Amino acid sequence: MNKLLLTIFISLFSAGQAQAADTFCLVVGQSKVFSRKVTVTVDYGEKTGMFKDTRLRDEQTGKVAKFNSMVDALNYMSEKGWNFVNAYAITTGNQNVYHFLLKR
């Protein structure tokens, strides 16, 4: 009986240790033309199809979420348990594309 309890404890402890590893995501925001709002996509590192829509959506309505700024999106992700790691922007044409690396 004690050996069984020890085995269960070791299994549970090992599973808890595996969950302690950091998980990362990349939040990419693009400004909308003639608007101050940004549309945000999230890359969780999962295998996705070429045409999969990875834009953040409102959890209640299912509509694409629009944020006032990248800081607004960062605050939203922070509420979901994500922490800021790094950020950079790339300018393509006249449009800035913002990249925020987050971890949980």
Sequence and secondary structure as in RCSB ss.txt:
>XXXX:A:sequence
MNKLLLTIFISLFSAGQAQAADTFCLVVGQSKVFSRKVTVTVDYGEKTGMFKDTRLRDEQTGKVAKFNSMVDALN
YMSEKGWNFVNAYAITTGNQNVYHFLLKR
>XXXX:A:secstr
 HHHHHHHHHHHHHHHHHHTS  EEEEEEEE TT S EEEEEE S    TT   B B TTT  B EESSHHHHHH
HHHHTT EEEEEEEEEETTEEEEEEEEE 
